[in-house]
C-alpha cells in the first residue's frame, strides 16, 4: 500500500484560499486605520519575532526606526539597540586577524560589552569553532578584553569547559579538538591557570584510546611550551605517561608515530608551536588577570540567558548606559594616551623598519631546498661504484652547516632498505667520521634516535642497522660513550631494543673475538659508559643482565656481574648469620641474668636458715 501524500492537492487549495481571505481582510483593515499606525504595528510584530523569525531589517531602516522612537529607554528601543549590538559584535569578531586586532579592540570597547558579554562570548566561540586556525587571534583578543573586563574572560572559560564536557561525553572528536585548542591558547595567554591544561591532559590519558591520544597530542603541541615554563614537573609527568603508553605497544602504529612526533616537537622546544606570537603579545604579565577554574566543577554555569534580550526598567537602562560610557571612555583614553606616546617616534620606527626590510633575508619555510638536497644525496649514493668515490662526491656537495645530519640519515635509511647487510654504506659512514668530526657527532646522535624508535622497525631493517653501528664501533669511528644512554633491565627495554643490542654485540664478538671484546669492556676509561649495560644497582637488574647476555651466547661478559652477585649474596648471608648470632647472645645474656637472680635468692634463704639454727643451739646450751 502506498501511503497517502501528507499535503494533497485539495488541502493545498484550501490553504491557499484561506491565505487569500486573510490578505483581503488585512487590506480592509488597512483602509479603516491610518497607514502610519499600520506600519508601526507591522514593524513591531516583525521585531517581536526576533532572529528565529528570520526577518532581516536593513541598517538604514533600523536607523530610521530608532530615530522615530521618541522614548530612548522604552522596551522597543532597547530591543533595537540589542540587535544593533549583536550585529556589530558579530561583524567585528568575524573580521579580526593579526594585522587589525588593535583596531578591532578599540572598536569593541566602544560597544557596551557589559550588557553584551554573552553575545561577545558566543560570537568568539562560534568563530573559533568555524575557524580553528585563528584560535590564537581570538585568544589574544580575549586577553586584552579580560585585562579590562575579567567577567568576560571568566564567562568564556566556563562556556568552553562546558562545551568540552558535552563533546567528550558524546565522543565528538571535532568539537573536542576545537575546544581544547581554545583552552590551550587561553593558557598560553595566561587567561586561565595551567592547572586546567594539566587536568585536561590527565583526563584524556585516563582511558587510553586512539582518539584520546591524538587529541591529547594536538593539545600538548599547542600548550607544551607554556607548560614547560609554568609547570615543568607536571609536563614531565604527562610525557612519562606517553612514554609508558609507547613502550607498552598496545596502540596502533599510526598513533605511535603521532606520539613520536610529539617527542620530536618537544626536543625542538616547541619551535613550530610558539606560546604567543610577538604580534599577539598585547598584554603585560602584571596587567593580565588569570582565572582558576576546576574542569570537573559541577557548579559551573554557562549563563545562556545573557544571550537573550531582556528589557529592563527605563531608569536602570539609562544608568547602565551612562556607567558604560564612563568605563569605555576611561579604557579608550588610556589607550589613546599610549598611542600618542608611541606616535612621537613613528618616523624613527618607519626608518628603522625600512632598514630592516632592506636587510631581510628570504626564508624558505616550504623546505624545498632540503628536499632537493636529500634527493641529490640519494642520487650520489646510489650512482657511485666505490665508497671512496661516493664520499668524495658527498664532500663536494654544497652542504650547509647543520645539514650534515641529512647525509647520516640517508646512509642509515639506504642501509636499512637492503635485503642483506651491505658494507658499502657503512664504509662511507666510517670514512666521513674520520674526515670530519661533525659527522661523528651526528652518527652518535643518530644512534640514540634509532635506539628509541627501534620498536617500529622490521626485523630485517633492525638487523642491518645493528650491524651498521657495530661496524662503526669496532672501527672506532664513533665513541663508545653511546652506550651511556642504554640501560638493560626489564622495565627500560623492549623486545626490539634487546634484539638490537644482541645484533651489535654478536657482530662485535665475530669481528674482534670474545677476548678483545672483554678487554675493551674492562677498560677503566670506558667503564662509566657501561653502567647501564651491566647494572649493579639492584639484584633483580643484575640477574636480568646476566640471563640476557647468557641467552645471546655472551655469558663470558658477565663474569664481573656474577662475582658481584656472589659477593652480594655472601655478604647478605653473613649479615643474616651475624644478626642471628647477636640475637642468640642477647637471649643467653638474658637467661643467665635471670638464673643469677634466682641463685642469689636461694643463697639468701639458706643463710637465713643457718642463722636461725645457730640461735636455737645457743639457747639450748645456756639452759
RAMO-V610427 format. One record per residue. RES is the residue in three letters. SS is DSSP state (2 for helix, 1 for strand, 0 for the rest). Layout:
res:RES ss:SS
res:RES ss:SS
This chain:
res:UNK ss:0
res:UNK ss:0
res:UNK ss:0
res:UNK ss:0
res:UNK ss:0
res:UNK ss:0
res:UNK ss:0
res:UNK ss:0
res:UNK ss:2
res:UNK ss:2
res:UNK ss:2
res:UNK ss:2
res:UNK ss:2
res:UNK ss:2
res:UNK ss:2
res:UNK ss:2
res:UNK ss:2
res:UNK ss:2
res:UNK ss:2
res:UNK ss:2
res:UNK ss:2
res:UNK ss:2
res:UNK ss:2
res:UNK ss:2
res:UNK ss:2
res:UNK ss:2
res:UNK ss:2
res:UNK ss:2
res:UNK ss:2
res:UNK ss:2
res:UNK ss:2
res:UNK ss:2
res:UNK ss:0
res:UNK ss:0
res:UNK ss:2
res:UNK ss:2
res:UNK ss:2
res:UNK ss:2
res:UNK ss:2
res:UNK ss:2
res:UNK ss:2
res:UNK ss:2
res:UNK ss:2
res:UNK ss:2
res:UNK ss:2
res:UNK ss:2
res:UNK ss:2
res:UNK ss:2
res:UNK ss:2
res:UNK ss:0
res:UNK ss:2
res:UNK ss:2
res:UNK ss:2
res:UNK ss:0
res:UNK ss:0
res:UNK ss:0
res:UNK ss:0
res:UNK ss:0
res:UNK ss:2
res:UNK ss:2
res:UNK ss:2
res:UNK ss:2
res:UNK ss:2
res:UNK ss:2
res:UNK ss:2
res:UNK ss:2
res:UNK ss:2
res:UNK ss:2
res:UNK ss:0
res:UNK ss:0
res:UNK ss:0
res:UNK ss:0
res:UNK ss:0
res:UNK ss:0
res:UNK ss:2
res:UNK ss:2
res:UNK ss:2
res:UNK ss:2
res:UNK ss:2
res:UNK ss:2
res:UNK ss:2
res:UNK ss:2
res:UNK ss:2
res:UNK ss:2
res:UNK ss:2
res:UNK ss:2
res:UNK ss:2
res:UNK ss:2
res:UNK ss:2
res:UNK ss:2
res:UNK ss:2
res:UNK ss:2
res:UNK ss:2
res:UNK ss:2
res:UNK ss:0
res:UNK ss:0
res:UNK ss:0
res:UNK ss:0
res:UNK ss:0
res:UNK ss:0
res:UNK ss:2
res:UNK ss:2
res:UNK ss:2
res:UNK ss:2
res:UNK ss:2
res:UNK ss:2
res:UNK ss:2
res:UNK ss:2
res:UNK ss:2
res:UNK ss:0
res:UNK ss:0
res:UNK ss:0
res:UNK ss:0
res:UNK ss:0
res:UNK ss:0
res:UNK ss:0
res:UNK ss:2
res:UNK ss:2
res:UNK ss:2
res:UNK ss:2
res:UNK ss:2
res:UNK ss:2
res:UNK ss:2
res:UNK ss:2
res:UNK ss:2
res:UNK ss:2
res:UNK ss:2
res:UNK ss:2
res:UNK ss:2
res:UNK ss:2
res:UNK ss:0
res:UNK ss:2
res:UNK ss:2
res:UNK ss:2
res:UNK ss:2
res:UNK ss:2
res:UNK ss:2
res:UNK ss:2
res:UNK ss:2
res:UNK ss:2
res:UNK ss:2
res:UNK ss:2
res:UNK ss:2
res:UNK ss:2
res:UNK ss:2
res:UNK ss:2
res:UNK ss:2
res:UNK ss:2
res:UNK ss:0
res:UNK ss:2
res:UNK ss:2
res:UNK ss:2
res:UNK ss:2
res:UNK ss:2
res:UNK ss:2
res:UNK ss:2
res:UNK ss:2
res:UNK ss:2
res:UNK ss:2
res:UNK ss:2
res:UNK ss:2
res:UNK ss:2
res:UNK ss:2
res:UNK ss:2
res:UNK ss:2
res:UNK ss:2
res:UNK ss:2
res:UNK ss:2
res:UNK ss:2
res:UNK ss:0
res:UNK ss:0
res:UNK ss:0
res:UNK ss:2
res:UNK ss:2
res:UNK ss:2
res:UNK ss:2
res:UNK ss:2
res:UNK ss:2
res:UNK ss:2
res:UNK ss:2
res:UNK ss:2
res:UNK ss:2
res:UNK ss:2
res:UNK ss:2
res:UNK ss:2
res:UNK ss:2
res:UNK ss:2
res:UNK ss:2
res:UNK ss:0
res:UNK ss:0
res:UNK ss:0
res:UNK ss:1
res:UNK ss:0
res:UNK ss:2
res:UNK ss:2
res:UNK ss:2
res:UNK ss:2
res:UNK ss:2
res:UNK ss:2
res:UNK ss:2
res:UNK ss:2
res:UNK ss:2
res:UNK ss:2
res:UNK ss:2
res:UNK ss:0
res:UNK ss:0
res:UNK ss:0
res:UNK ss:0
res:UNK ss:0
res:UNK ss:2
res:UNK ss:2
res:UNK ss:2
res:UNK ss:2
res:UNK ss:2
res:UNK ss:2
res:UNK ss:2
res:UNK ss:2
res:UNK ss:2
res:UNK ss:2
res:UNK ss:2
res:UNK ss:2
res:UNK ss:2
res:UNK ss:2
res:UNK ss:2
res:UNK ss:2
res:UNK ss:2
res:UNK ss:2
res:UNK ss:2
res:UNK ss:2
res:UNK ss:2
res:UNK ss:0
res:UNK ss:2
res:UNK ss:2
res:UNK ss:2
res:UNK ss:2
res:UNK ss:2
res:UNK ss:2
res:UNK ss:2
res:UNK ss:2
res:UNK ss:2
res:UNK ss:2
res:UNK ss:2
res:UNK ss:2
res:UNK ss:2
res:UNK ss:2
res:UNK ss:2
res:UNK ss:2
res:UNK ss:2
res:UNK ss:0
res:UNK ss:0
res:UNK ss:0
res:UNK ss:0
res:UNK ss:2
res:UNK ss:2
res:UNK ss:2
res:UNK ss:2
res:UNK ss:2
res:UNK ss:2
res:UNK ss:2
res:UNK ss:2
res:UNK ss:2
res:UNK ss:2
res:UNK ss:2
res:UNK ss:2
res:UNK ss:2
res:UNK ss:2
res:UNK ss:2
res:UNK ss:0
res:UNK ss:0
res:UNK ss:0
res:UNK ss:0
res:UNK ss:0
res:UNK ss:0
res:UNK ss:0
res:UNK ss:0
res:UNK ss:0
res:UNK ss:0
res:UNK ss:2
res:UNK ss:2
res:UNK ss:2
res:UNK ss:0
res:UNK ss:0
res:UNK ss:0
res:UNK ss:0
res:UNK ss:0
res:UNK ss:0
res:UNK ss:0
res:UNK ss:0
res:UNK ss:0
res:UNK ss:0
res:UNK ss:1
res:UNK ss:0
res:UNK ss:0
res:UNK ss:0
res:UNK ss:0
res:UNK ss:0
res:UNK ss:0
res:UNK ss:0
res:UNK ss:0
res:UNK ss:0
res:UNK ss:0
res:UNK ss:0
res:UNK ss:0
res:UNK ss:2
res:UNK ss:2
res:UNK ss:2
res:UNK ss:2
res:UNK ss:0
res:UNK ss:0
res:UNK ss:0
res:UNK ss:0
res:UNK ss:0
res:UNK ss:0
res:UNK ss:2
res:UNK ss:2
res:UNK ss:2
res:UNK ss:2
res:UNK ss:2
res:UNK ss:2
res:UNK ss:2
res:UNK ss:2
res:UNK ss:2
res:UNK ss:2
res:UNK ss:2
res:UNK ss:2
res:UNK ss:2
res:UNK ss:2
res:UNK ss:2
res:UNK ss:2
res:UNK ss:2
res:UNK ss:2
res:UNK ss:2
res:UNK ss:2
res:UNK ss:2
res:UNK ss:2
res:UNK ss:2
res:UNK ss:2
res:UNK ss:2
res:UNK ss:2
res:UNK ss:2
res:UNK ss:2
res:UNK ss:2
res:UNK ss:2
res:UNK ss:0
res:UNK ss:0
res:UNK ss:2
res:UNK ss:2
res:UNK ss:2
res:UNK ss:2
res:UNK ss:2
res:UNK ss:2
res:UNK ss:2
res:UNK ss:2
res:UNK ss:2
res:UNK ss:2
res:UNK ss:2
res:UNK ss:2
res:UNK ss:2
res:UNK ss:2
res:UNK ss:0
res:UNK ss:0
res:UNK ss:0
res:UNK ss:0
res:UNK ss:0
res:UNK ss:0
res:UNK ss:0
res:UNK ss:0
res:UNK ss:2
res:UNK ss:2
res:UNK ss:2
res:UNK ss:2
res:UNK ss:2
res:UNK ss:2
res:UNK ss:2
res:UNK ss:2
res:UNK ss:2
res:UNK ss:2
res:UNK ss:2
res:UNK ss:2
res:UNK ss:2
res:UNK ss:2
res:UNK ss:2
res:UNK ss:2
res:UNK ss:0
res:UNK ss:0
res:UNK ss:0
res:UNK ss:2
res:UNK ss:2
res:UNK ss:2
res:UNK ss:2
res:UNK ss:2
res:UNK ss:2
res:UNK ss:2
res:UNK ss:2
res:UNK ss:2
res:UNK ss:2
res:UNK ss:0
res:UNK ss:0
res:UNK ss:0
res:UNK ss:0
res:UNK ss:0
res:UNK ss:0
res:UNK ss:0
res:UNK ss:2
res:UNK ss:2
res:UNK ss:2
res:UNK ss:2
res:UNK ss:2
res:UNK ss:2
res:UNK ss:2
res:UNK ss:2
res:UNK ss:2
res:UNK ss:2
res:UNK ss:2
res:UNK ss:2
res:UNK ss:2
res:UNK ss:2
res:UNK ss:0
res:UNK ss:0
res:UNK ss:0
res:UNK ss:0
res:UNK ss:0
res:UNK ss:2
res:UNK ss:2
res:UNK ss:2
res:UNK ss:2
res:UNK ss:2
res:UNK ss:2
res:UNK ss:2
res:UNK ss:2
res:UNK ss:2
res:UNK ss:2
res:UNK ss:2
res:UNK ss:2
res:UNK ss:2
res:UNK ss:0
res:UNK ss:2
res:UNK ss:2
res:UNK ss:2
res:UNK ss:2
res:UNK ss:2
res:UNK ss:2
res:UNK ss:2
res:UNK ss:2
res:UNK ss:2
res:UNK ss:2
res:UNK ss:2
res:UNK ss:2
res:UNK ss:2
res:UNK ss:2
res:UNK ss:2
res:UNK ss:2
res:UNK ss:0
res:UNK ss:2
res:UNK ss:2
res:UNK ss:2
res:UNK ss:0
res:UNK ss:0
res:UNK ss:2
res:UNK ss:2
res:UNK ss:2
res:UNK ss:2
res:UNK ss:2
res:UNK ss:2
res:UNK ss:2
res:UNK ss:2
res:UNK ss:2
res:UNK ss:2
res:UNK ss:2
res:UNK ss:2
res:UNK ss:2
res:UNK ss:2
res:UNK ss:2
res:UNK ss:2
res:UNK ss:0
res:UNK ss:0
res:UNK ss:0
res:UNK ss:0
res:UNK ss:0
res:UNK ss:2
res:UNK ss:2
res:UNK ss:2
res:UNK ss:2
res:UNK ss:2
res:UNK ss:2
res:UNK ss:0
res:UNK ss:0
res:UNK ss:0
res:UNK ss:0
res:UNK ss:0
res:UNK ss:0
res:UNK ss:0
res:UNK ss:0
res:UNK ss:0
res:UNK ss:2
res:UNK ss:2
res:UNK ss:2
res:UNK ss:2
res:UNK ss:2
res:UNK ss:2
res:UNK ss:2
res:UNK ss:2
res:UNK ss:2
res:UNK ss:2
res:UNK ss:2
res:UNK ss:2
res:UNK ss:2
res:UNK ss:2
res:UNK ss:2
res:UNK ss:2
res:UNK ss:2
res:UNK ss:2
res:UNK ss:0
res:UNK ss:2
res:UNK ss:2
res:UNK ss:2
res:UNK ss:2
res:UNK ss:2
res:UNK ss:2
res:UNK ss:2
res:UNK ss:2
res:UNK ss:0
res:UNK ss:0
res:UNK ss:0
res:UNK ss:0
res:UNK ss:0
res:UNK ss:2
res:UNK ss:2
res:UNK ss:2
res:UNK ss:2
res:UNK ss:0
res:UNK ss:0
res:UNK ss:0
res:UNK ss:0
res:UNK ss:0
res:UNK ss:0
res:UNK ss:0
res:UNK ss:0
res:UNK ss:2
res:UNK ss:2
res:UNK ss:2
res:UNK ss:2
res:UNK ss:2
res:UNK ss:2
res:UNK ss:2
res:UNK ss:2
res:UNK ss:2
res:UNK ss:2
res:UNK ss:2
res:UNK ss:2
res:UNK ss:2
res:UNK ss:0
res:UNK ss:0
res:UNK ss:0
res:UNK ss:2
res:UNK ss:2
res:UNK ss:2
res:UNK ss:2
res:UNK ss:2
res:UNK ss:2
res:UNK ss:2
res:UNK ss:2
res:UNK ss:2
res:UNK ss:2
res:UNK ss:2
res:UNK ss:2
res:UNK ss:2
res:UNK ss:2
res:UNK ss:2
res:UNK ss:2
res:UNK ss:2
res:UNK ss:2
res:UNK ss:2
res:UNK ss:2
res:UNK ss:2
res:UNK ss:2
res:UNK ss:2
res:UNK ss:2
res:UNK ss:2
res:UNK ss:2
res:UNK ss:2
res:UNK ss:2
res:UNK ss:2
res:UNK ss:2
res:UNK ss:2
res:UNK ss:2
res:UNK ss:2
res:UNK ss:2
res:UNK ss:2
res:UNK ss:2
res:UNK ss:2
res:UNK ss:2
res:UNK ss:2
res:UNK ss:2
res:UNK ss:2
res:UNK ss:2
res:UNK ss:2
res:UNK ss:2
res:UNK ss:2
res:UNK ss:2
res:UNK ss:2
res:UNK ss:2
res:UNK ss:2
res:UNK ss:2
res:UNK ss:2
res:UNK ss:2
res:UNK ss:2
res:UNK ss:2
res:UNK ss:2
res:UNK ss:2
res:UNK ss:2
res:UNK ss:2
res:UNK ss:2
res:UNK ss:2
res:UNK ss:2
res:UNK ss:2
res:UNK ss:2
res:UNK ss:2
res:UNK ss:2
res:UNK ss:2
res:UNK ss:2
res:UNK ss:2
res:UNK ss:0
